[in-house]
Amino acid sequence: MNSWLIENWQYWHWWVLGCSVAVLDLILGANFAFVWTGVALLITGVFALLFPNIAGVWQLCFFAIFELVCLWIWRYVIVKRAQSHSDRPDLNKRLHSHIGQVYELTRDVVDGKSAIKIHDSDWLVNCSEPLAAGSRVKVRRVDGATLIVEKEG
């Protein structure tokens, strides 16, 4: 039965499924995750219309290819472009706001690790040179939840 279903699919089956998936995405509010699957289904329907004698298995293969292309376009072109045009790219990266700031070490640097106090929180820091507690350090960059610092000056 499954092979009958695959072999007898027409272009309009792809279109109905594509529209259904796209509408489902809009109803569920899935942030356009399924819309791209719907677009791939619609493209496959156009392909099936242009080449009506192509086997159903090949239609599925082309759908998989179109799906990957659509997801790539969504992920790497549209999403990345939207992120790169932000006027505040570090908005939700609070540690990045400390880059360039100067703080005092709260303990000696041991094996390249120490801590600084920012407001009411202690933060782990990495430092390439041995410094004593109380030394002033400048934050150069962030690595995960660790601040990379160097001696001020």
One Martini backbone bead per residue (centre of mass of N, CA, C, O) as a GRO file, in nm:
protein
  153
    1MET     BB    1   0.056   0.064  -0.020
    2ASN     BB    2   0.291   0.264  -0.003
    3SER     BB    3   0.378   0.245  -0.302
    4TRP     BB    4   0.113   0.350  -0.417
    5LEU     BB    5   0.129   0.628  -0.286
    6ILE     BB    6   0.397   0.718  -0.412
    7GLU     BB    7   0.331   0.654  -0.725
    8ASN     BB    8   0.038   0.845  -0.713
    9TRP     BB    9   0.153   1.115  -0.700
   10GLN     BB   10   0.077   1.448  -0.735
   11TYR     BB   11   0.121   1.776  -0.751
   12TRP     BB   12  -0.130   1.851  -0.564
   13HIS     BB   13  -0.036   1.703  -0.314
   14TRP     BB   14   0.202   1.890  -0.256
   15TRP     BB   15   0.035   2.151  -0.232
   16VAL     BB   16  -0.149   2.071  -0.002
   17LEU     BB   17   0.074   2.003   0.199
   18GLY     BB   18   0.222   2.275   0.189
   19CYS     BB   19  -0.014   2.453   0.284
   20SER     BB   20  -0.070   2.303   0.547
   21VAL     BB   21   0.206   2.349   0.680
   22ALA     BB   22   0.208   2.657   0.667
   23VAL     BB   23  -0.054   2.702   0.827
   24LEU     BB   24   0.035   2.550   1.079
   25ASP     BB   25   0.263   2.740   1.149
   26LEU     BB   26   0.086   2.995   1.185
   27ILE     BB   27  -0.097   2.878   1.409
   28LEU     BB   28   0.147   2.783   1.609
   29GLY     BB   29   0.397   2.973   1.604
   30ALA     BB   30   0.695   2.853   1.464
   31ASN     BB   31   0.882   3.066   1.325
   32PHE     BB   32   0.902   2.936   1.023
   33ALA     BB   33   0.985   2.628   1.029
   34PHE     BB   34   0.744   2.506   0.835
   35VAL     BB   35   0.739   2.689   0.588
   36TRP     BB   36   0.990   2.559   0.449
   37THR     BB   37   0.854   2.291   0.404
   38GLY     BB   38   0.624   2.405   0.232
   39VAL     BB   39   0.805   2.515   0.010
   40ALA     BB   40   0.927   2.242  -0.070
   41LEU     BB   41   0.656   2.116  -0.148
   42LEU     BB   42   0.583   2.320  -0.370
   43ILE     BB   43   0.831   2.272  -0.546
   44THR     BB   44   0.773   1.974  -0.591
   45GLY     BB   45   0.505   2.027  -0.738
   46VAL     BB   46   0.629   2.176  -0.976
   47PHE     BB   47   0.814   1.947  -1.060
   48ALA     BB   48   0.577   1.742  -1.108
   49LEU     BB   49   0.445   1.916  -1.331
   50LEU     BB   50   0.693   1.930  -1.531
   51PHE     BB   51   0.743   1.604  -1.436
   52PRO     BB   52   0.503   1.359  -1.454
   53ASN     BB   53   0.699   1.080  -1.495
   54ILE     BB   54   0.807   1.081  -1.223
   55ALA     BB   55   0.890   0.914  -0.964
   56GLY     BB   56   0.806   0.907  -0.632
   57VAL     BB   57   1.089   0.861  -0.518
   58TRP     BB   58   1.213   1.108  -0.663
   59GLN     BB   59   1.032   1.314  -0.533
   60LEU     BB   60   1.139   1.263  -0.248
   61CYS     BB   61   1.431   1.339  -0.309
   62PHE     BB   62   1.370   1.629  -0.401
   63PHE     BB   63   1.243   1.717  -0.140
   64ALA     BB   64   1.494   1.681   0.036
   65ILE     BB   65   1.661   1.887  -0.118
   66PHE     BB   66   1.469   2.131  -0.090
   67GLU     BB   67   1.468   2.130   0.217
   68LEU     BB   68   1.769   2.187   0.261
   69VAL     BB   69   1.774   2.452   0.105
   70CYS     BB   70   1.559   2.603   0.270
   71LEU     BB   71   1.702   2.576   0.545
   72TRP     BB   72   1.957   2.720   0.462
   73ILE     BB   73   1.830   2.986   0.389
   74TRP     BB   74   1.709   3.039   0.664
   75ARG     BB   75   1.963   3.007   0.850
   76TYR     BB   76   2.210   3.155   0.670
   77VAL     BB   77   2.056   3.407   0.552
   78ILE     BB   78   1.820   3.524   0.722
   79VAL     BB   79   1.913   3.495   1.020
   80LYS     BB   80   2.202   3.614   0.993
   81ARG     BB   81   2.116   3.887   0.876
   82ALA     BB   82   1.942   3.977   1.117
   83GLN     BB   83   2.179   3.967   1.326
   84SER     BB   84   2.394   4.162   1.175
   85HIS     BB   85   2.180   4.430   1.192
   86SER     BB   86   2.232   4.504   1.471
   87ASP     BB   87   2.271   4.779   1.697
   88ARG     BB   88   2.275   4.540   1.947
   89PRO     BB   89   2.456   4.252   1.963
   90ASP     BB   90   2.494   4.254   2.307
   91LEU     BB   91   2.220   4.258   2.459
   92ASN     BB   92   2.221   3.930   2.573
   93LYS     BB   93   2.542   3.990   2.662
   94ARG     BB   94   2.648   4.086   2.957
   95LEU     BB   95   2.958   4.027   2.964
   96HIS     BB   96   3.037   4.215   2.720
   97SER     BB   97   3.008   4.487   2.890
   98HIS     BB   98   3.306   4.434   3.037
   99ILE     BB   99   3.467   4.515   2.813
  100GLY     BB  100   3.734   4.730   2.929
  101GLN     BB  101   3.713   4.686   3.216
  102VAL     BB  102   3.801   4.750   3.560
  103TYR     BB  103   3.938   4.524   3.809
  104GLU     BB  104   3.964   4.335   4.107
  105LEU     BB  105   4.120   4.095   4.254
  106THR     BB  106   4.018   3.851   4.508
  107ARG     BB  107   4.257   3.660   4.409
  108ASP     BB  108   4.495   3.471   4.334
  109VAL     BB  109   4.678   3.350   4.076
  110VAL     BB  110   4.598   3.006   3.983
  111ASP     BB  111   4.655   2.852   3.704
  112GLY     BB  112   4.512   3.116   3.559
  113LYS     BB  113   4.317   3.161   3.813
  114SER     BB  114   4.033   3.364   3.921
  115ALA     BB  115   3.873   3.661   4.067
  116ILE     BB  116   3.586   3.880   4.047
  117LYS     BB  117   3.398   4.170   4.139
  118ILE     BB  118   3.055   4.221   4.033
  119HIS     BB  119   2.907   4.373   4.244
  120ASP     BB  120   2.754   4.069   4.383
  121SER     BB  121   2.961   3.903   4.196
  122ASP     BB  122   3.146   3.623   4.114
  123TRP     BB  123   3.415   3.588   3.870
  124LEU     BB  124   3.568   3.408   3.645
  125VAL     BB  125   3.922   3.408   3.561
  126ASN     BB  126   4.167   3.457   3.309
  127CYS     BB  127   4.532   3.449   3.347
  128SER     BB  128   4.867   3.460   3.217
  129GLU     BB  129   4.950   3.604   3.486
  130PRO     BB  130   5.087   3.644   3.793
  131LEU     BB  131   4.866   3.757   4.050
  132ALA     BB  132   4.751   3.947   4.299
  133ALA     BB  133   4.552   4.037   4.518
  134GLY     BB  134   4.426   4.360   4.401
  135SER     BB  135   4.471   4.359   4.121
  136ARG     BB  136   4.452   4.524   3.820
  137VAL     BB  137   4.208   4.446   3.564
  138LYS     BB  138   4.139   4.378   3.218
  139VAL     BB  139   3.888   4.318   3.002
  140ARG     BB  140   3.910   4.149   2.682
  141ARG     BB  141   3.723   3.882   2.709
  142VAL     BB  142   3.492   3.612   2.629
  143ASP     BB  143   3.444   3.265   2.773
  144GLY     BB  144   3.150   3.228   2.823
  145ALA     BB  145   3.174   3.251   3.187
  146THR     BB  146   3.460   3.375   3.116
  147LEU     BB  147   3.709   3.600   3.192
  148ILE     BB  148   3.952   3.776   3.007
  149VAL     BB  149   4.259   3.886   3.147
  150GLU     BB  150   4.468   4.177   3.222
  151LYS     BB  151   4.691   4.383   3.308
  152GLU     BB  152   4.694   4.692   3.382
  153GLY     BB  153   4.876   4.893   3.137
   0.00000   0.00000   0.00000
